[in-house]
Amino acid sequence: MNPYLSILGTLSFTIYGQIALKYRVNQINIILPETPLAKTIYLTKLLFDPMIFSAFIASLFWISTMTKMEKTEAYP
């Protein structure tokens, strides 16, 4: 894969991720539970929500970019 396509994928999925996170978190109406165990369970469920989980795809593209390019070239 062309390294510049990896950068384009990183940018695209970062934008998508920010919009998806904001939309989904607003849709869920986050109210954290009181106990630490309930908070942990709630945040784990939130993390594995398909829309929120898909927002982390940008990190995979960034890892792919970093394996092919120098940081100074990929991140000016």
VOFI-807597 format. One line per 3 residues: number of its first residue (from 1); their letters; for each residue x, y, z of N, C-alpha, C, O. Coordinates in pm, whole numbers, plus 50000, padded with zeros to 5 digits. Each point is the difference from the previous one (the first is absolute). Layout:
BEGIN
NUM> a> X,Y,Z,X,Y,Z,X,Y,Z,X,Y,Z; ...
//
This chain:
BEGIN
1> mnp> 50084,49882,50000,49916,50118,50000,50088,50124,50000,50102,50005,50069; 49859,50092,49855,50072,50126,49993,49994,50069,50137,49892,50012,50058; 50221,50033,49994,50000,50065,50132,49911,50123,50007,49943,50031,50105
4> yls> 50044,50040,49784,49915,50119,50001,49852,49964,50009,49920,50078,50050; 50044,49803,49900,49863,49953,50019,49974,49966,50147,49889,50016,50049; 50214,49938,50020,49988,49975,50143,49975,50130,50076,49921,50004,50094
7> ilg> 50147,50102,49865,49979,50131,50063,49858,50048,49971,49933,50053,50089; 50020,49930,49788,49864,50037,49965,49899,49919,50082,49900,50055,50047; 50126,49815,49969,49913,49917,50084,50000,50047,50145,49895,50002,50064
10> tls> 50222,50034,49987,50010,50051,50137,49916,50126,50016,49923,50012,50096; 50092,50082,49812,49924,50125,50008,49850,49975,49989,49921,50056,50076; 50040,49861,49829,49858,49973,49978,49937,49934,50121,49893,50041,50046
13> fti> 50173,49856,50007,49941,49929,50113,50011,50079,50131,49922,49976,50092; 50173,50115,49917,50006,50087,50117,49880,50095,50000,49936,50021,50104; 50034,50035,49781,49883,50087,49989,49873,49920,50029,49914,50044,50077
16> ygq> 50073,49839,49859,49884,49915,50025,49990,49965,50148,49891,50004,50058; 50221,49961,50003,50001,49959,50140,49952,50110,50093,49925,49973,50094; 50119,50150,49882,49957,50111,50085,49850,50024,49988,49931,50022,50100
19> ial> 50020,49974,49777,49856,50020,49978,49920,49886,50060,49897,50023,50064; 50147,49853,49915,49928,49883,50051,49999,49998,50153,49897,49970,50060; 50216,50062,50002,50006,50003,50146,49904,50104,50056,49925,49972,50093
22> kyr> 50078,50147,49851,49912,50106,50049,49853,49963,49982,49919,50019,50091; 50047,49927,49793,49861,49962,49972,49954,49891,50096,49892,50010,50059; 50189,49885,49955,49958,49885,50080,49994,50035,50149,49907,49958,50069
25> vnq> 50189,50117,49980,50000,50037,50142,49882,50091,50030,49938,49987,50106; 50029,50105,49804,49882,50084,50019,49872,49918,49993,49903,50029,50071; 50096,49868,49846,49882,49915,49985,49978,49914,50124,49886,49974,50039
28> ini> 50222,49981,50023,49991,49912,50116,49964,50077,50127,49944,49942,50093; 50086,50186,49914,49979,50082,50121,50075,49941,50119,49940,49936,50087; 50189,50085,49915,50085,49941,50102,49969,50055,50138,50006,50121,50024
31> ilp> 49960,49790,50065,49987,50029,50143,50076,49888,50071,49955,49886,50003; 50159,50147,50052,50083,49897,50061,49937,49947,50129,49947,50077,50080; 50059,49792,49939,49953,49942,50126,50089,50042,50116,50106,50058,49980
34> etp> 49849,49913,50139,50072,50045,50120,50117,49909,50040,50107,50050,50033; 49874,49819,49963,50103,49909,50050,50109,49978,49896,49973,50007,49880; 50149,49968,50164,50111,49978,49906,49977,49879,49909,50034,50005,49882
37> lak> 49910,49888,50170,49975,49881,49917,49896,50031,49893,50016,49959,49884; 49879,50110,50152,49896,50036,49903,50056,50095,49894,49963,49992,49883; 50126,50100,50158,50063,50090,49904,50086,49921,49901,49997,50027,49880
40> tiy> 50079,49877,50170,50086,49918,49915,49917,49922,49899,50034,49995,49882; 49859,49944,50164,49913,49923,49910,49937,50091,49896,49996,49966,49882; 49955,50149,50161,49936,50095,49910,50097,50051,49893,49966,50004,49882
43> ltk> 50155,50033,50159,50098,50051,49904,50049,49891,49905,50031,50029,49884; 49976,49848,50163,50037,49888,49913,49893,49979,49894,50032,49981,49883; 49842,50021,50158,49891,49987,49903,50003,50115,49900,49976,49981,49881
46> llf> 50053,50138,50167,50007,50116,49913,50114,49986,49900,49984,50034,49883; 50130,49919,50161,50117,49983,49913,49973,49899,49890,50045,50018,49886; 49883,49876,50145,49974,49896,49901,49871,50020,49922,49956,49910,49928
49> dpm> 49984,50207,50085,49889,50036,49914,50054,50004,49857,50105,50061,49977; 49827,49877,49926,50057,49992,49864,50037,50134,49938,50103,50010,49934; 49816,50091,50086,50030,50130,49940,50121,50065,50065,50082,50061,49932
52> ifs> 49929,49927,50198,50114,50058,50071,50126,49919,49971,50107,50058,49980; 49882,49810,50018,50115,49915,49972,50055,50026,49859,50122,49999,49980; 49789,50025,49924,50045,50027,49864,50076,50131,49988,50074,50021,49904
55> afi> 49909,50067,50192,50070,50128,49997,50150,49983,50023,50076,50092,49971; 49967,49794,50078,50142,49977,50027,50075,49944,49879,50118,49967,50011; 49815,50023,49876,50065,49949,49878,50113,50093,49957,50099,49953,49943
58> asl> 49889,50175,50083,50103,50096,49960,50135,49964,50060,50104,50021,49937; 49896,49924,50184,50128,49962,50062,50067,49888,49921,50123,49995,49994; 49799,49916,49947,50059,49893,49919,50064,50057,49874,50108,49956,49959
61> fwi> 49827,50142,49979,50060,50064,49884,50127,50075,50039,50096,50002,49923; 49905,50060,50194,50119,50073,50044,50116,49904,50025,50114,50031,49966; 49858,49855,50093,50104,49899,50021,50054,49953,49866,50120,49983,49984
64> stm> 49791,49996,49921,50043,49959,49866,50088,50107,49936,50100,49967,49935; 49865,50157,50082,50079,50109,49943,50138,50006,50064,50100,50020,49931; 49906,49964,50200,50128,50010,50071,50095,49885,49965,50121,50014,50014
67> tkm> 49825,49874,49940,50089,49890,49960,50061,50025,49862,50099,49936,49965; 49842,50155,49958,50046,50023,49863,50073,50132,49979,50075,50015,49904; 49903,50080,50186,50059,50134,49981,50068,50045,50129,49971,49953,50110
70> ekt> 50119,50141,49871,50061,50066,50116,49898,50096,50060,49914,50053,49930; 50097,49968,50201,49904,50088,50066,50008,50143,49947,49897,50067,49989; 50221,49979,49977,50015,50136,49951,49936,50018,49863,49963,50111,49962
73> eay> 50024,49781,49963,49936,50008,49869,49848,49984,50011,49926,50066,49928; 50029,49848,50162,49857,49973,50013,49928,50106,50082,49881,50023,49981; 50190,50040,50109,49938,50096,50092,50081,50129,49997,50081,50024,50089
76> p> 49897,50060,49808,50085,50119,49985,49975,50106,50103,50065,50104,49998
//
